[in-house]
Amino acid sequence: MSAVLWMNIPLMVLAFGLMAGIPLWMVLRRQDWHDKHETRTVPAYIVRQRREATVQRQARGRRPVRPVTGGANW
């Protein structure tokens, strides 16, 4: 019984090594991933929405403020 338990330790080490080593090896051997700085890209429709919202906010001037009393505040 103890021999079976002791045999599990090398098998666990082997399994863990394969689970961690294979994906790491696949990433490290890929040459086109090295020295590449990723930049965040914003889709054009979001840029357009932000620009339109800014223009509308500037056209209105100051944003209206809701009164403190009444409505959902009570």
DSSP file (Angstrom, degrees, kcal/mol; ACC not computed):
  #  RESIDUE AA STRUCTURE BP1 BP2  ACC     N-H-->O    O-->H-N    N-H-->O    O-->H-N    TCO  KAPPA ALPHA  PHI   PSI    X-CA   Y-CA   Z-CA
    1    1 A M     >        0   0    0      0, 0.0     4,-1.5     0, 0.0     3,-0.2   0.000 360.0 360.0 360.0 -42.6    0.0    0.0    0.0
    2    2 A S  H  >  +     0   0    0      1,-0.2     4,-2.5     2,-0.2     5,-0.2   0.820 360.0  59.5 -69.8 -28.7    2.8    2.5    0.9
    3    3 A A  H  > S+     0   0    0      1,-0.2     4,-1.6     2,-0.2    -1,-0.2   0.877 104.1  50.8 -65.2 -35.6    4.6    1.7   -2.4
    4    4 A V  H  > S+     0   0    0     -3,-0.2     4,-0.9     2,-0.2    -1,-0.2   0.899 110.8  48.5 -67.7 -39.8    1.5    2.9   -4.3
    5    5 A L  H >X S+     0   0    0     -4,-1.5     4,-0.6     1,-0.2     3,-0.6   0.907 111.5  49.0 -67.0 -41.1    1.4    6.1   -2.3
    6    6 A W  H 3< S+     0   0    0     -4,-2.5     3,-0.4     1,-0.2    -1,-0.2   0.791 105.9  58.3 -69.1 -26.4    5.1    6.8   -2.9
    7    7 A M  H 3X S+     0   0    0     -4,-1.6     4,-1.2     1,-0.2    -1,-0.2   0.757  96.1  64.8 -73.0 -23.4    4.7    6.1   -6.6
    8    8 A N  H <X S+     0   0    0     -4,-0.9     4,-2.7    -3,-0.6    -1,-0.2   0.806  89.6  66.8 -68.9 -28.8    2.1    8.9   -6.8
    9    9 A I  H  X S+     0   0    0     -4,-0.6     4,-2.3    -3,-0.4     5,-0.2   0.947 103.2  42.0 -63.0 -50.4    4.6   11.6   -5.9
   10   10 A P  H  > S+     0   0    0      0, 0.0     4,-2.5     0, 0.0    -1,-0.2   0.878 115.0  53.0 -63.6 -33.4    6.7   11.3   -9.1
   11   11 A L  H  X S+     0   0    0     -4,-1.2     4,-2.6     2,-0.2    -2,-0.2   0.897 109.2  48.3 -67.3 -37.7    3.5   11.0  -11.1
   12   12 A M  H  X S+     0   0    0     -4,-2.7     4,-2.8     2,-0.2     5,-0.2   0.910 111.7  49.7 -66.4 -41.4    2.1   14.2   -9.5
   13   13 A V  H  X S+     0   0    0     -4,-2.3     4,-2.5    -5,-0.2    -2,-0.2   0.919 112.5  47.8 -62.9 -42.8    5.4   16.0  -10.3
   14   14 A L  H  X S+     0   0    0     -4,-2.5     4,-2.2     2,-0.2    -2,-0.2   0.924 112.7  48.0 -63.0 -45.4    5.3   14.8  -13.9
   15   15 A A  H  X S+     0   0    0     -4,-2.6     4,-2.5     2,-0.2    -2,-0.2   0.921 113.6  46.8 -63.8 -44.1    1.6   15.8  -14.3
   16   16 A F  H  X S+     0   0    0     -4,-2.8     4,-2.4     1,-0.2     5,-0.3   0.912 111.0  52.6 -64.5 -41.6    2.2   19.3  -12.8
   17   17 A G  H  X S+     0   0    0     -4,-2.5     4,-2.7    -5,-0.2     5,-0.3   0.896 111.9  45.7 -60.7 -40.1    5.3   19.8  -14.9
   18   18 A L  H  X S+     0   0    0     -4,-2.2     4,-1.8     2,-0.2    -1,-0.2   0.908 111.8  51.0 -69.6 -41.1    3.4   18.9  -18.1
   19   19 A M  H  < S+     0   0    0     -4,-2.5    -2,-0.2     1,-0.2    -1,-0.2   0.877 123.5  30.1 -65.1 -36.4    0.5   21.2  -17.1
   20   20 A A  H  X S+     0   0    0     -4,-2.4     4,-1.3    -5,-0.2    -2,-0.2   0.819 121.0  50.8 -89.8 -34.0    2.7   24.1  -16.5
   21   21 A G  H  X S+     0   0    0     -4,-2.7     4,-2.7    -5,-0.3     5,-0.2   0.876 102.1  55.4 -78.1 -39.0    5.5   23.4  -18.9
   22   22 A I  H  X S+     0   0    0     -4,-1.8     4,-2.2    -5,-0.3     5,-0.2   0.955 111.9  41.6 -65.1 -50.7    3.7   22.8  -22.2
   23   23 A P  H  > S+     0   0    0      0, 0.0     4,-1.9     0, 0.0    -1,-0.2   0.906 116.6  50.7 -62.8 -37.6    1.8   26.1  -22.2
   24   24 A L  H  X S+     0   0    0     -4,-1.3     4,-2.6     1,-0.2    -2,-0.2   0.907 110.6  48.8 -64.1 -40.6    4.9   28.0  -21.1
   25   25 A W  H  X S+     0   0    0     -4,-2.7     4,-1.9     1,-0.2    -1,-0.2   0.886 109.2  52.7 -65.5 -38.8    7.0   26.3  -23.8
   26   26 A M  H  < S+     0   0    0     -4,-2.2     4,-0.4    -5,-0.2    -1,-0.2   0.866 113.5  43.6 -66.9 -35.1    4.4   27.2  -26.4
   27   27 A V  H >< S+     0   0    0     -4,-1.9     3,-0.9    -5,-0.2    -2,-0.2   0.918 114.4  48.4 -75.0 -43.8    4.5   30.9  -25.4
   28   28 A L  H 3< S+     0   0    0     -4,-2.6    -2,-0.2     1,-0.2    -1,-0.2   0.798 107.4  54.3 -70.8 -28.1    8.3   31.2  -25.0
   29   29 A R  T 3< S+     0   0    0     -4,-1.9     2,-0.9    -5,-0.2    -1,-0.2   0.630  82.8  99.0 -81.9 -10.1    9.1   29.6  -28.4
   30   30 A R    X   -     0   0    0     -3,-0.9     3,-1.0    -4,-0.4     4,-0.3  -0.674  55.7-170.0 -80.3 107.9    6.9   32.0  -30.3
   31   31 A Q  G >  S+     0   0    0     -2,-0.9     3,-1.1     1,-0.2    -1,-0.2   0.791  76.7  63.5 -73.8 -29.5    9.3   34.6  -31.6
   32   32 A D  G 3  S+     0   0    0      1,-0.2    -1,-0.2     3,-0.0    -2,-0.1   0.579  95.1  62.4 -76.2  -5.9    6.8   37.2  -32.8
   33   33 A W  G X  S+     0   0    0     -3,-1.0     3,-0.8    -6,-0.2    -1,-0.2   0.649  83.1  97.4 -87.8 -16.2    5.6   37.8  -29.3
   34   34 A H  T <  S+     0   0    0     -3,-1.1     3,-0.1    -4,-0.3    -6,-0.0  -0.479  92.1   6.2 -77.6 143.4    8.9   39.0  -28.0
   35   35 A D  T 3  S+     0   0    0      1,-0.2     2,-0.5    -2,-0.2    -1,-0.2   0.832  92.2 136.3  57.2  37.3    9.5   42.8  -27.8
   36   36 A K    <   -     0   0    0     -3,-0.8     2,-0.7     2,-0.0    -1,-0.2  -0.966  41.9-155.7-116.9 122.0    6.0   43.6  -28.8
   37   37 A H        -     0   0    0     -2,-0.5     2,-0.3    -3,-0.1    -3,-0.0  -0.852  14.9-141.1 -98.3 120.0    4.2   46.3  -26.8
   38   38 A E        -     0   0    0     -2,-0.7     2,-0.4     1,-0.0    -2,-0.0  -0.594  14.2-159.5 -82.3 139.7    0.5   46.0  -26.9
   39   39 A T        -     0   0    0     -2,-0.3     2,-0.5     0, 0.0    -1,-0.0  -0.916  21.4-115.6-117.2 146.4   -1.6   49.1  -27.2
   40   40 A R        -     0   0    0     -2,-0.4     2,-0.4     2,-0.0    -2,-0.0  -0.668  29.7-156.7 -80.3 128.1   -5.2   49.5  -26.3
   41   41 A T        -     0   0    0     -2,-0.5    -1,-0.0     0, 0.0     0, 0.0  -0.874   2.8-149.8-106.3 140.1   -7.4   50.2  -29.3
   42   42 A V        -     0   0    0     -2,-0.4     5,-0.1     2,-0.0    -2,-0.0  -0.922  26.1-113.4-107.9 129.0  -10.7   51.9  -28.9
   43   43 A P    >>  -     0   0    0      0, 0.0     4,-1.7     0, 0.0     3,-0.7  -0.243  24.6-118.9 -60.0 150.2  -13.4   51.0  -31.5
   44   44 A A  H 3> S+     0   0    0      1,-0.2     4,-2.4     2,-0.2     5,-0.2   0.835 110.3  58.6 -63.0 -34.6  -14.4   53.9  -33.8
   45   45 A Y  H 3> S+     0   0    0      1,-0.2     4,-2.0     2,-0.2    -1,-0.2   0.841 105.7  49.4 -68.7 -29.8  -18.0   53.9  -32.7
   46   46 A I  H <> S+     0   0    0     -3,-0.7     4,-2.5     2,-0.2    -1,-0.2   0.902 110.5  50.0 -72.3 -40.6  -17.0   54.6  -29.0
   47   47 A V  H  X S+     0   0    0     -4,-1.7     4,-2.4     1,-0.2    -2,-0.2   0.920 111.9  48.8 -61.4 -42.7  -14.7   57.4  -30.1
   48   48 A R  H  X S+     0   0    0     -4,-2.4     4,-2.6     2,-0.2    -1,-0.2   0.904 110.8  50.0 -64.7 -41.7  -17.5   58.9  -32.1
   49   49 A Q  H  X S+     0   0    0     -4,-2.0     4,-2.4     2,-0.2    -2,-0.2   0.912 112.0  47.8 -64.0 -42.0  -20.0   58.6  -29.2
   50   50 A R  H  X S+     0   0    0     -4,-2.5     4,-2.3     2,-0.2    -2,-0.2   0.921 112.4  49.1 -63.7 -43.2  -17.6   60.3  -26.8
   51   51 A R  H  X S+     0   0    0     -4,-2.4     4,-2.3     1,-0.2    -2,-0.2   0.922 112.4  47.6 -63.4 -44.6  -16.9   63.1  -29.3
   52   52 A E  H  X S+     0   0    0     -4,-2.6     4,-2.4     1,-0.2    -1,-0.2   0.895 111.6  50.6 -63.9 -40.1  -20.6   63.7  -29.9
   53   53 A A  H  X S+     0   0    0     -4,-2.4     4,-2.3     2,-0.2    -1,-0.2   0.891 110.8  49.3 -65.4 -38.9  -21.3   63.7  -26.1
   54   54 A T  H  X S+     0   0    0     -4,-2.3     4,-2.2     2,-0.2    -2,-0.2   0.916 111.6  48.6 -66.1 -42.5  -18.6   66.2  -25.5
   55   55 A V  H  X S+     0   0    0     -4,-2.3     4,-2.1     1,-0.2    -2,-0.2   0.916 112.9  47.9 -64.3 -43.1  -19.8   68.5  -28.3
   56   56 A Q  H  X S+     0   0    0     -4,-2.4     4,-1.9     2,-0.2    -1,-0.2   0.900 111.3  50.6 -65.0 -40.1  -23.4   68.3  -26.9
   57   57 A R  H  X S+     0   0    0     -4,-2.3     4,-0.9     1,-0.2    -1,-0.2   0.891 112.2  47.0 -65.1 -39.0  -22.2   69.0  -23.4
   58   58 A Q  H  < S+     0   0    0     -4,-2.2    -1,-0.2     1,-0.2    -2,-0.2   0.846 110.2  53.4 -70.7 -33.2  -20.2   72.0  -24.5
   59   59 A A  H  < S+     0   0    0     -4,-2.1    -2,-0.2     1,-0.2    -1,-0.2   0.858 108.5  49.5 -70.0 -34.6  -23.2   73.3  -26.6
   60   60 A R  H  < S-     0   0    0     -4,-1.9     2,-0.6     1,-0.3    -1,-0.2   0.723  96.3-151.9 -75.6 -20.7  -25.5   73.1  -23.6
   61   61 A G     <  +     0   0    0     -4,-0.9     2,-0.3    -5,-0.2    -1,-0.3  -0.757  64.2  19.4  84.8-124.9  -23.2   75.0  -21.4
   62   62 A R  S    S-     0   0    0     -2,-0.6     3,-0.1    -3,-0.1    -4,-0.0  -0.601  86.6-114.3 -83.6 140.8  -23.7   74.0  -17.8
   63   63 A R        -     0   0    0     -2,-0.3    -1,-0.1     1,-0.1     2,-0.0  -0.501  36.0-107.1 -72.7 139.2  -25.4   70.8  -17.0
   64   64 A P        -     0   0    0      0, 0.0     2,-0.4     0, 0.0    -1,-0.1  -0.368  29.5-141.0 -68.2 147.3  -28.8   71.2  -15.3
   65   65 A V        -     0   0    0     -3,-0.1     3,-0.1    -2,-0.0    -3,-0.0  -0.917  13.3-125.5-111.4 133.1  -29.0   70.2  -11.6
   66   66 A R        -     0   0    0     -2,-0.4     2,-0.0     1,-0.1     3,-0.0  -0.464  34.3-102.2 -72.9 147.4  -32.0   68.4  -10.2
   67   67 A P        -     0   0    0      0, 0.0     6,-0.1     0, 0.0    -1,-0.1  -0.378  21.7-131.5 -68.4 151.3  -33.7   70.1   -7.2
   68   68 A V  S    S+     0   0    0     -3,-0.1     2,-0.3    -2,-0.0    -2,-0.0   0.859  87.2  65.7 -71.7 -36.0  -32.8   68.5   -3.8
   69   69 A T  S    S+     0   0    0      5,-0.0     3,-0.1     3,-0.0     5,-0.0  -0.626  94.0  11.6 -92.3 147.0  -36.5   68.3   -2.7
   70   70 A G  S >  S+     0   0    0     -2,-0.3     3,-1.3     1,-0.2     2,-0.1  -0.046  89.3  56.7  86.2 172.3  -39.1   66.1   -4.3
   71   71 A G  G >  S-     0   0    0      1,-0.2     3,-0.9     2,-0.2    -1,-0.2  -0.392 118.9 -15.3  68.7-137.4  -39.0   63.3   -6.8
   72   72 A A  G 3  S+     0   0    0      1,-0.2    -1,-0.2     2,-0.1    -2,-0.1   0.533 121.7  79.4 -80.4  -6.8  -36.9   60.3   -6.0
   73   73 A N  G <         0   0    0     -3,-1.3    -1,-0.2     1,-0.2    -2,-0.2   0.652 360.0 360.0 -77.7 -13.7  -35.0   62.1   -3.3
   74   74 A W    <         0   0    0     -3,-0.9    -1,-0.2    -5,-0.0    -2,-0.1   0.411 360.0 360.0-102.9 360.0  -37.8   61.6   -0.7
